[in-house]
Structures are given as C-alpha cells and as structure tokens.
Amino acid sequence: MNEDLEVNLTWLPREHLEAGLPENVSAAVTSLVPVVEPEPEFLVNPWDIVLCTSGTLISCENAVVVLIIFHNPSLRAPMFLLIGSLALADLLAGIGLIFNFILAYLLQSEATKLVTVGLIVASFSASVCSLLAITVDRYLSLYYALTYNSERTVTFTYVMLILLWGASICIGLLPIMGWNCLQDESTCSVIRPLTKNNAAVLSVSFLLMFALMLQLYIQICKIVMRHAHQIALQHHFLATSHYVTTRKGVSTLAIILGTFAACWMPFTLYSLIADYTYPSIYTYATLLPATYNSIINPVIYAFRNQEIQKALWLICCGCIPSNLSARARSPSDV
C-alpha cells in the first residue's frame, strides 16, 4: 500500500509532499527528487592566470631588450634611448601583472591593491607615451634628416623622456594619493580601485595620442614615398622597384599602427562606456589584448632593428652573420 502511494504522489510539489505526508512517505518521495550539486568554484580565477602568464612573457622579452641597450655603449642614439624607454615601461608592466596576481591571492589588502594598480597604470601609460615619442622621433629623423644627428636632438629626446616618465608616474600615484573608489563603490570603473572619471581621462588621453600618432604616420608615409621616388630617379630604378619599396614602407607603418589600435582600442572604448556593474569577463576580454601590445612591441621596435640584431647575435653566438652586416637601410625601414 505504501508503495502505490509513493508512486502516485511523486508529481506533487515537494513542499506539499513533505508537509502533509507521514514521515516514511516523505522520506521516500525526497529520495526521488534529484539533488542539484553546486557548481564548483575556482580557487584561482583562470583569467588572472592568463594575465600572469602574459606578464611573465612580457617581463622576459623586454628584459632582454633592456639588458642589450644598457650593456652596449654603441646603442646610445636617441632612437635607442626611446626603444629602451619602451622596453623598460613594458618590463615594469609585466612585473606589475605578476605582482598583482601574487598579492591578490596572498596579501588581500587595499594598500597592496593600490600599489599594484598604480604600478600597472604608470607602466602602461609610459609604454603608450614611449610609442608616441618613438613616432615623433621617426618623423623628425625624416623631416629634419640633415640636422637630426645634432646635440639638439639628444637634448629634445631627454626632455621627452623626462616629461613622459614624470607624467606617467603622476598618473600612477593618483590612486595611492586618494583618487580611488575604495570609499564609494558607486564611482568605481571597470578596473577597481580606479574611479570612473580616472578611467575616462586615461581613455580620452589615449584617443588623443592615437590621433596624433595617426597624423604623424600619415606625414611619415608622405615623406617615405617622396624619398623613395627621389632615390629611384637618382639611381634610374624602374617604376616597379619604386612601387615595391614604397608599398613596403607603407605596409610597415600600417602594421605598426594597426597592431597598436587593435590591442588598445577595445579596452579604451569599453572603459568609456562601462563601469563596475558590468560583468568582469568583459574587462578581462578587453584588457588581455592590451597586454599583448607589450609582447609585440619588442618584435616591432627592437628585434627588427639592425644594430640590436647585431648585439643579440654577438651575445648569443659571438658572431654577426654576413648578410646582416652587409644589409643597407632603405626608405622602407621606418
């Protein structure tokens, strides 16, 4: 009799069954109701692991560039100083990502969070500013080709370095000095503890620098095309040779600017429209490509440079390949 009752009543809501049935019937019905296991929670956020891995790769790659420029006395021209500044900024950004991962799970305090976020913001700001400074230096080296190697250029380079690092350090100190959202969660941006206004200022500044870089690269393209045409006329090159050289130079500049935009533009635009209420997965998905820019920078700006290639070959095997030592620069090497 009890078995028939159990089968006939299993369609009823569980609370009704347990409320009005004898104890043995309620236990039998409960055993028929499937138990939903809670979803497992990760002890460590997988996105944080990916960011830490990216930071490790950034640190190792840019440390090589910094050591090459620091230990090679011949690499003291303005161009190499700016490349070294970019590598140093990216190196600090990678270290900041690693520290952020370690301190987030070992020392969960507001003070350490402010320090690591300040380091990351200052480093990435210096990285972007160094890219702008490299663009300015390339434009000046082409536009003022005859007077570029003067003492005034070196002085101007040092002034740019002081200004960009000074501004970047001040930006990184803002959260530590009180411009944060720890006291008011409603003002937080997608990157806690940065405020929404702080993130908006950084995003607008990036867009302005990107617009300036775009304008400078357009001018560089015009100069490269004009120089390539003049060289072709002087050496009686064919029109196809002039076309190939010009296309190579324009393609190089397009890759440089396109990579920079593809890496940073998603996070910049997302920081303008989003706040702390948005799902964190969107922040991770847009921030991760921005870190990739620091991985790509040494490949574009350092390892493509002939002098740095020679220094790297000397360090690795103590020799310089003959094809590398005999290679001459062309207008496309910008």
Phi, psi and chi 1 to 4 in degrees:
 res  aa     phi    psi   chi1   chi2   chi3   chi4
   1 MET       -  -42.7 -177.1   68.3 -179.7      -
   2 ASN   -64.1  -35.4  -74.2  -16.3      -      -
   3 GLU   -65.6  -40.3  -66.8  178.4   -0.1      -
   4 ASP   -62.7  -39.8  -64.9  -22.6      -      -
   5 LEU   -63.7  -40.7 -176.3   61.2      -      -
   6 GLU   -62.9  -44.0  -69.1  168.2   13.0      -
   7 VAL   -67.3  -40.7  173.8      -      -      -
   8 ASN   -72.3  -22.7  -68.3  -25.0      -      -
   9 LEU  -103.5    3.6  -64.5  178.5      -      -
  10 THR   -71.5  -12.6   53.4      -      -      -
  11 TRP   -82.9  -13.0   60.7  -87.1      -      -
  12 LEU   -74.5  157.6  -66.9  174.0      -      -
  13 PRO   -59.4  145.5  -23.5   31.9      -      -
  14 ARG   -61.9  -38.2 -179.3  173.0  176.5  176.9
  15 GLU   -68.7  -32.7   58.8  -90.9   21.1      -
  16 HIS   -69.4  -38.2  -68.7  171.5      -      -
  17 LEU   -64.0  -47.7  -68.0  173.7      -      -
  18 GLU   -70.9  -23.9  -65.0  179.1   -8.2      -
  19 ALA   -80.3  -34.7      -      -      -      -
  20 GLY  -116.0   12.0      -      -      -      -
  21 LEU  -112.3  157.8  -67.3  178.4      -      -
  22 PRO   -62.6  163.2  -21.7   30.6      -      -
  23 GLU   -61.2  -40.4 -173.6  174.2  -28.8      -
  24 ASN   -70.0  -35.1   60.6  -20.8      -      -
  25 VAL   -69.7  -41.5  176.8      -      -      -
  26 SER   -62.2  -39.6  177.2      -      -      -
  27 ALA   -65.7  -38.8      -      -      -      -
  28 ALA   -67.8  -40.3      -      -      -      -
  29 VAL   -66.6  -40.1  171.7      -      -      -
  30 THR   -60.7  -34.4  -56.9      -      -      -
  31 SER   -68.5  -20.6   64.1      -      -      -
  32 LEU   -85.6  -15.7  -63.3  175.9      -      -
  33 VAL   -82.8  124.5  178.3      -      -      -
  34 PRO   -64.8  140.3   23.2  -32.7      -      -
  35 VAL   -93.9  124.7  177.6      -      -      -
  36 VAL   -89.2  116.6  179.1      -      -      -
  37 GLU   -76.0  137.3  -65.2  -69.3  -21.4      -
  38 PRO   -65.6  145.2   23.5  -32.9      -      -
  39 GLU   -66.4  137.3  -64.5 -176.8    1.3      -
  40 PRO   -67.1  138.6   24.1  -32.9      -      -
  41 GLU  -101.1  134.6  -65.2 -176.0    0.2      -
  42 PHE   -75.6  133.3  -66.4  103.0      -      -
  43 LEU   -68.7  -32.5  -64.6  178.3      -      -
  44 VAL  -125.5  132.0  179.5      -      -      -
  45 ASN   -65.5  123.3 -170.3  -24.9      -      -
  46 PRO   -58.1  -33.0  -22.8   32.6      -      -
  47 TRP   -64.1  -37.3  -74.8   98.5      -      -
  48 ASP   -65.3  -35.7  -71.8  -27.1      -      -
  49 ILE   -64.5  -42.2  -63.7  176.8      -      -
  50 VAL   -63.4  -42.5  175.9      -      -      -
  51 LEU   -64.9  -39.1  -77.6  176.0      -      -
  52 CYS   -65.8  -40.8 -176.9      -      -      -
  53 THR   -62.7  -42.8  -56.2      -      -      -
  54 SER   -61.7  -41.1  177.6      -      -      -
  55 GLY   -63.7  -36.9      -      -      -      -
  56 THR   -65.1  -44.1  -56.2      -      -      -
  57 LEU   -64.9  -40.9 -177.0   57.2      -      -
  58 ILE   -60.6  -45.5  -69.4  170.1      -      -
  59 SER   -63.2  -47.1  -59.4      -      -      -
  60 CYS   -63.5  -44.3  -64.8      -      -      -
  61 GLU   -66.8  -46.0 -165.2  176.9   12.3      -
  62 ASN   -77.5  -24.0  -73.6  -81.4      -      -
  63 ALA   -63.2  -35.6      -      -      -      -
  64 VAL   -62.4  -44.7  173.4      -      -      -
  65 VAL   -64.6  -43.8  179.5      -      -      -
  66 VAL   -62.3  -43.4  171.7      -      -      -
  67 LEU   -65.8  -40.0  -70.1  175.3      -      -
  68 ILE   -62.3  -47.1  -71.4  175.6      -      -
  69 ILE   -70.6  -36.7  -65.2  177.7      -      -
  70 PHE   -69.9  -38.5 -179.5   77.3      -      -
  71 HIS   -92.9   -1.2  -73.6  -72.1      -      -
  72 ASN  -111.0  105.3 -163.1  -29.8      -      -
  73 PRO   -62.5  -23.0  -20.2   32.8      -      -
  74 SER   -74.8  -14.2   63.3      -      -      -
  75 LEU   -97.9   65.7  -57.6  179.5      -      -
  76 ARG  -123.4   10.1  -67.2  -65.6 -178.1  -91.8
  77 ALA   -69.5  158.9      -      -      -      -
  78 PRO   -52.4  -38.7  -27.7   34.7      -      -
  79 MET   -60.7  -42.1  173.0  179.1   59.8      -
  80 PHE   -74.0  -31.0  -63.4  112.8      -      -
  81 LEU   -63.1  -40.8  -66.1  176.7      -      -
  82 LEU   -71.3  -38.9  -64.8  174.6      -      -
  83 ILE   -63.9  -39.1  -67.3  176.0      -      -
  84 GLY   -64.3  -38.3      -      -      -      -
  85 SER   -62.5  -42.8  172.2      -      -      -
  86 LEU   -62.9  -44.8  175.2   62.6      -      -
  87 ALA   -65.2  -39.4      -      -      -      -
  88 LEU   -64.9  -42.4  178.5   60.5      -      -
  89 ALA   -62.9  -44.1      -      -      -      -
  90 ASP   -67.7  -35.3  -72.3  -25.8      -      -
  91 LEU   -61.6  -45.7  171.9   61.3      -      -
  92 LEU   -65.4  -35.1  -66.6  176.0      -      -
  93 ALA   -64.5  -42.1      -      -      -      -
  94 GLY   -63.3  -42.8      -      -      -      -
  95 ILE   -62.8  -39.0  -66.0  174.7      -      -
  96 GLY   -61.8  -40.5      -      -      -      -
  97 LEU   -64.6  -38.8  -68.6  173.8      -      -
  98 ILE   -67.0  -47.0  -62.7  172.9      -      -
  99 PHE   -62.2  -38.0  -79.7  175.0      -      -
 100 ASN   -61.7  -39.3 -178.4   67.9      -      -
 101 PHE   -67.8  -44.8  175.8   80.9      -      -
 102 ILE   -67.2  -48.4  -64.1  174.0      -      -
 103 LEU   -71.2  -27.8  -62.0  178.2      -      -
 104 ALA   -66.1  -28.0      -      -      -      -
 105 TYR  -109.0  -11.1  -67.6   97.6      -      -
 106 LEU  -109.2  -45.5  -64.8 -178.5      -      -
 107 LEU  -121.5   84.6  -62.3  175.1      -      -
 108 GLN   -84.9   80.1  -61.8 -179.4   -4.5      -
 109 SER  -130.4  156.5   66.5      -      -      -
 110 GLU   -68.3  -33.8  -59.3  -64.0  -12.6      -
 111 ALA   -65.5  -45.9      -      -      -      -
 112 THR   -65.7  -34.2   56.6      -      -      -
 113 LYS   -64.9  -41.5 -176.1  178.3  -64.1 -175.7
 114 LEU   -64.0  -40.8  -71.9  173.6      -      -
 115 VAL   -66.6  -47.0  172.5      -      -      -
 116 THR   -67.6  -41.4   53.9      -      -      -
 117 VAL   -64.5  -40.6  170.0      -      -      -
 118 GLY   -62.0  -40.3      -      -      -      -
 119 LEU   -64.4  -43.7  174.1   60.7      -      -
 120 ILE   -66.1  -43.6  -67.6  173.3      -      -
 121 VAL   -64.2  -44.7  169.7      -      -      -
 122 ALA   -63.6  -40.2      -      -      -      -
 123 SER   -67.9  -47.4  -58.3      -      -      -
 124 PHE   -67.4  -33.6  -81.1  125.5      -      -
 125 SER   -63.3  -43.5  -61.0      -      -      -
 126 ALA   -65.1  -34.3      -      -      -      -
 127 SER   -64.6  -47.7  176.9      -      -      -
 128 VAL   -65.6  -41.0  174.3      -      -      -
 129 CYS   -65.5  -35.3  -69.5      -      -      -
 130 SER   -66.2  -36.6  -64.9      -      -      -
 131 LEU   -62.5  -40.8  -70.0  174.4      -      -
 132 LEU   -64.9  -41.0  176.5   59.9      -      -
 133 ALA   -64.4  -38.8      -      -      -      -
 134 ILE   -63.5  -39.5  -70.1  174.4      -      -
 135 THR   -63.2  -43.4  -53.2      -      -      -
 136 VAL   -62.5  -42.6  172.6      -      -      -
 137 ASP   -63.4  -40.3  178.0   73.2      -      -
 138 ARG   -66.1  -37.9  -73.6  179.5  167.6  178.6
 139 TYR   -65.7  -44.7  171.5   75.9      -      -
 140 LEU   -65.7  -36.3  -65.7  177.7      -      -
 141 SER   -66.3  -25.8   67.3      -      -      -
 142 LEU   -92.0  -40.6  -67.2  173.5      -      -
 143 TYR   -75.0  -38.3 -168.0   80.4      -      -
 144 TYR  -114.4   58.8  -60.6  102.3      -      -
 145 ALA   -62.5  -35.0      -      -      -      -
 146 LEU   -75.0  -32.5  -62.5  178.2      -      -
 147 THR  -110.1   10.4   59.5      -      -      -
 148 TYR   -66.0  -38.7  172.7   74.2      -      -
 149 ASN   -85.3   34.7  -66.0  -41.6      -      -
 150 SER   -99.2  170.8   62.6      -      -      -
 151 GLU   -65.0  -29.0  -71.3  -65.9  -30.5      -
 152 ARG   -63.1  -35.6 -173.7  169.0   59.1  179.9
 153 THR   -65.7  -41.3  -57.2      -      -      -
 154 VAL   -62.9  -44.4  177.7      -      -      -
 155 THR   -61.5  -43.7  -57.1      -      -      -
 156 PHE   -62.2  -37.1  179.5   72.5      -      -
 157 THR   -64.9  -44.8  -58.5      -      -      -
 158 TYR   -63.5  -37.3  -80.3  113.4      -      -
 159 VAL   -64.1  -42.8  170.5      -      -      -
 160 MET   -61.6  -41.8  -77.8 -161.4  -59.3      -
 161 LEU   -64.6  -43.0  -70.7  174.1      -      -
 162 ILE   -64.1  -43.7  -66.9  173.0      -      -
 163 LEU   -66.3  -44.8  -70.2  177.6      -      -
 164 LEU   -69.8  -38.7   75.2   86.7      -      -
 165 TRP   -73.7  -35.8  -82.4  100.1      -      -
 166 GLY   -62.7  -45.6      -      -      -      -
 167 ALA   -64.9  -40.3      -      -      -      -
 168 SER   -66.3  -40.9  -59.6      -      -      -
 169 ILE   -64.5  -41.2  -68.4  173.3      -      -
 170 CYS   -62.5  -40.5  -69.5      -      -      -
 171 ILE   -64.0  -40.8  -67.1  173.0      -      -
 172 GLY   -68.3  -27.4      -      -      -      -
 173 LEU   -80.7  -15.3  -71.7  175.7      -      -
 174 LEU   -57.0  -48.5  -71.5  178.4      -      -
 175 PRO   -61.7  -36.3  -21.6   33.1      -      -
 176 ILE   -70.3  -32.8  -58.3  175.3      -      -
 177 MET   -84.4    3.5  -63.1  175.5   62.6      -
 178 GLY   122.2  -12.6      -      -      -      -
 179 TRP   -84.4   73.3 -160.1   11.3      -      -
 180 ASN  -143.0  175.6   56.8   65.6      -      -
 181 CYS  -110.8   22.1   63.2      -      -      -
 182 LEU   -66.0  -29.6  -63.8 -179.5      -      -
 183 GLN   -89.0  -16.9  -55.9  -60.3  -35.3      -
 184 ASP  -142.4   97.5 -173.5    4.0      -      -
 185 GLU   -62.3  -25.8  -66.9  -72.8  -21.0      -
 186 SER   -68.4  -16.7   61.9      -      -      -
 187 THR   -95.8    3.7   62.0      -      -      -
 188 CYS   -71.5  147.6  -76.4      -      -      -
 189 SER   -94.6 -166.7   65.5      -      -      -
 190 VAL   -70.7  -18.6  -66.5      -      -      -
 191 ILE  -113.0  100.1  -61.6  -66.9      -      -
 192 ARG   -76.7  134.9 -168.8  177.6 -177.4  -86.0
 193 PRO  -103.2   27.0   36.1  -34.1      -      -
 194 LEU   -70.7  139.6  -65.2 -177.8      -      -
 195 THR   -78.1  162.7   63.3      -      -      -
 196 LYS   -61.2  -39.1  179.0   67.0  175.6  175.7
 197 ASN   -66.7  -39.4  -68.9  -25.5      -      -
 198 ASN   -62.2  -46.2 -165.1  -16.9      -      -
 199 ALA   -63.9  -37.4      -      -      -      -
 200 ALA   -66.0  -40.8      -      -      -      -
 201 VAL   -63.7  -43.7  169.2      -      -      -
 202 LEU   -63.1  -41.0  -68.4  174.6      -      -
 203 SER   -67.3  -44.8  -61.1      -      -      -
 204 VAL   -64.9  -39.2  171.6      -      -      -
 205 SER   -62.2  -40.4  -60.0      -      -      -
 206 PHE   -62.8  -44.2  169.1   82.9      -      -
 207 LEU   -62.4  -38.0  -66.9  175.4      -      -
 208 LEU   -66.6  -42.8  -68.5  175.9      -      -
 209 MET   -66.0  -37.2  -74.4 -169.6  -70.5      -
 210 PHE   -64.6  -40.6  177.0   76.0      -      -
 211 ALA   -63.0  -39.6      -      -      -      -
 212 LEU   -66.9  -42.0  180.0   56.7      -      -
 213 MET   -62.5  -39.8  -70.6  176.5   62.4      -
 214 LEU   -62.1  -44.1  178.9   61.4      -      -
 215 GLN   -64.5  -41.8  178.4   61.9   28.7      -
 216 LEU   -65.3  -40.7  -72.7  173.6      -      -
 217 TYR   -68.9  -30.5  -87.4  123.3      -      -
 218 ILE   -63.9  -43.1  -68.8  175.5      -      -
 219 GLN   -65.7  -38.1  -62.7  -59.1  -40.4      -
 220 ILE   -62.9  -41.0  -70.4  173.8      -      -
 221 CYS   -59.5  -42.2  -77.9      -      -      -
 222 LYS   -63.6  -41.9  -66.7  179.5  179.6  179.4
 223 ILE   -66.9  -42.0  -63.4  174.2      -      -
 224 VAL   -61.6  -43.9  168.0      -      -      -
 225 MET   -63.9  -39.3  -65.9  172.9   64.8      -
 226 ARG   -68.3  -42.6 -174.8  168.6   62.9 -111.6
 227 HIS   -64.3  -42.1  -74.9 -174.5      -      -
 228 ALA   -62.9  -37.8      -      -      -      -
 229 HIS   -66.8  -41.1  179.5   68.0      -      -
 230 GLN   -65.7  -41.4  -68.0  173.4   -7.6      -
 231 ILE   -64.5  -39.0  -67.0  174.7      -      -
 232 ALA   -63.7  -38.4      -      -      -      -
 233 LEU   -69.6  -39.6  -68.1  178.1      -      -
 234 GLN   -68.4  -36.4  -68.9  174.9    0.6      -
 235 HIS  -101.4    7.2  -65.9   81.1      -      -
 236 HIS    57.7   41.2  -54.3  -72.2      -      -
 237 PHE   -72.3  158.9  -72.1  162.6      -      -
 238 LEU   -73.8  161.1  -63.5  176.8      -      -
 239 ALA   -64.4  -33.9      -      -      -      -
 240 THR   -65.2  -36.8   54.5      -      -      -
 241 SER   -64.8  -42.5  176.8      -      -      -
 242 HIS   -62.0  -40.1  166.7 -118.1      -      -
 243 TYR   -65.2  -42.7  170.4   75.7      -      -
 244 VAL   -64.4  -44.6  170.0      -      -      -
 245 THR   -63.0  -44.7  -57.4      -      -      -
 246 THR   -64.1  -42.6  -55.7      -      -      -
 247 ARG   -63.8  -37.0 -174.4 -177.9   62.7  179.1
 248 LYS   -65.0  -43.3 -177.8 -179.8  177.7 -178.1
 249 GLY   -64.0  -44.8      -      -      -      -
 250 VAL   -64.9  -39.0  173.8      -      -      -
 251 SER   -64.1  -39.9  -61.0      -      -      -
 252 THR   -61.9  -45.7  -58.3      -      -      -
 253 LEU   -65.0  -37.6  -63.3  178.5      -      -
 254 ALA   -64.6  -39.7      -      -      -      -
 255 ILE   -65.5  -42.6  -69.0  173.4      -      -
 256 ILE   -61.0  -51.8  -67.6  173.2      -      -
 257 LEU   -71.3  -38.3 -161.5   59.9      -      -
 258 GLY   -65.5  -39.5      -      -      -      -
 259 THR   -64.3  -43.7  -58.6      -      -      -
 260 PHE   -60.7  -44.8  178.6   65.6      -      -
 261 ALA   -68.0  -42.6      -      -      -      -
 262 ALA   -63.5  -33.2      -      -      -      -
 263 CYS   -77.9  -42.6  -69.3      -      -      -
 264 TRP   -99.3  -26.4  -84.9  105.6      -      -
 265 MET   -63.1  -41.2 -160.9   61.1   71.2      -
 266 PRO   -58.0  -47.5  -25.5   35.4      -      -
 267 PHE   -68.4  -36.5 -179.7   71.8      -      -
 268 THR   -62.6  -49.1  -58.8      -      -      -
 269 LEU   -67.4  -37.7  -62.4  178.4      -      -
 270 TYR   -65.2  -37.4  179.2   71.3      -      -
 271 SER   -66.1  -26.8  -61.4      -      -      -
 272 LEU   -75.4  -34.2  -76.9  174.4      -      -
 273 ILE  -101.6  -17.1   62.9  175.8      -      -
 274 ALA  -107.1  166.3      -      -      -      -
 275 ASP  -141.7 -165.9   55.5   25.5      -      -
 276 TYR   -67.5  -16.6   73.9  101.1      -      -
 277 THR   -78.0  -14.5   60.6      -      -      -
 278 TYR   -75.2  151.5  -78.0   61.1      -      -
 279 PRO   -58.9  138.3  -23.6   33.1      -      -
 280 SER   -66.0  -21.8   60.1      -      -      -
 281 ILE   -62.6  -31.3 -172.3  174.2      -      -
 282 TYR   -68.7  -37.0  -62.4  144.1      -      -
 283 THR   -64.1  -45.9  -57.2      -      -      -
 284 TYR   -62.4  -42.0  -77.2  111.8      -      -
 285 ALA   -67.9  -26.5      -      -      -      -
 286 THR   -94.8  -27.3   54.1      -      -      -
 287 LEU   -75.9  -34.9  178.1   60.5      -      -
 288 LEU   -59.8  -45.6 -168.6   59.2      -      -
 289 PRO   -60.8  -31.3  -24.1   34.8      -      -
 290 ALA   -63.4  -37.0      -      -      -      -
 291 THR   -68.9  -28.8   64.2      -      -      -
 292 TYR   -63.4  -25.6  -69.1  160.1      -      -
 293 ASN   -61.5  -35.5 -174.9 -117.3      -      -
 294 SER   -72.8  -20.3  -63.9      -      -      -
 295 ILE   -79.0  -35.9  -60.6  176.1      -      -
 296 ILE   -80.4  -29.1  -60.1  172.5      -      -
 297 ASN   -52.9  -47.7  -77.8  -20.8      -      -
 298 PRO   -60.6  -33.3  -22.6   33.3      -      -
 299 VAL   -67.8  -41.6  178.1      -      -      -
 300 ILE   -76.7  -46.5  -65.7  178.5      -      -
 301 TYR   -98.8  -28.2  -64.7   95.1      -      -
 302 ALA  -104.6  -59.1      -      -      -      -
 303 PHE   -71.5  -14.5  -63.2  139.2      -      -
 304 ARG   -82.8  -15.0  -71.5  178.6   63.2 -108.0
 305 ASN   -76.1  133.5 -175.7  -84.3      -      -
 306 GLN   -64.1  -41.5 -174.7  176.9   -5.7      -
 307 GLU   -67.2  -40.0  -61.9  -59.7  -37.2      -
 308 ILE   -69.1  -34.4  -66.5 -179.8      -      -
 309 GLN   -61.9  -42.5  -71.6  178.0   13.4      -
 310 LYS   -62.0  -45.4  -69.4  179.6 -179.6  179.3
 311 ALA   -62.6  -37.8      -      -      -      -
 312 LEU   -67.5  -41.1 -168.3   57.8      -      -
 313 TRP   -64.0  -39.2  -85.5  101.8      -      -
 314 LEU   -64.5  -38.0  -74.3  174.2      -      -
 315 ILE   -70.2  -41.3  -66.3  174.3      -      -
 316 CYS   -76.5  -46.4  -65.4      -      -      -
 317 CYS  -130.5    0.4   63.9      -      -      -
 318 GLY    73.3   18.3      -      -      -      -
 319 CYS  -144.9  165.8   62.7      -      -      -
 320 ILE  -122.7  124.1  -59.7  176.7      -      -
 321 PRO   -58.6  143.9  -22.1   32.2      -      -
 322 SER   -64.1  -36.2   57.6      -      -      -
 323 ASN   -68.3  -28.3   59.9  -19.4      -      -
 324 LEU   -76.6  -41.3 -177.2   62.4      -      -
 325 SER   -70.3  -25.5   58.7      -      -      -
 326 ALA   -92.7   -4.8      -      -      -      -
 327 ARG   -73.9  133.7  178.0  175.4  173.5  -95.0
 328 ALA  -105.5  151.8      -      -      -      -
 329 ARG   -77.9  149.0  -72.7 -179.3   59.7   86.5
 330 SER  -127.6  169.6   67.5      -      -      -
 331 PRO   -60.9  -16.4  -23.7   34.1      -      -
 332 SER   -81.1  -12.7   61.6      -      -      -
 333 ASP   -84.0   79.8  -64.8  -30.6      -      -
 334 VAL  -123.4      -  -68.7      -      -      -
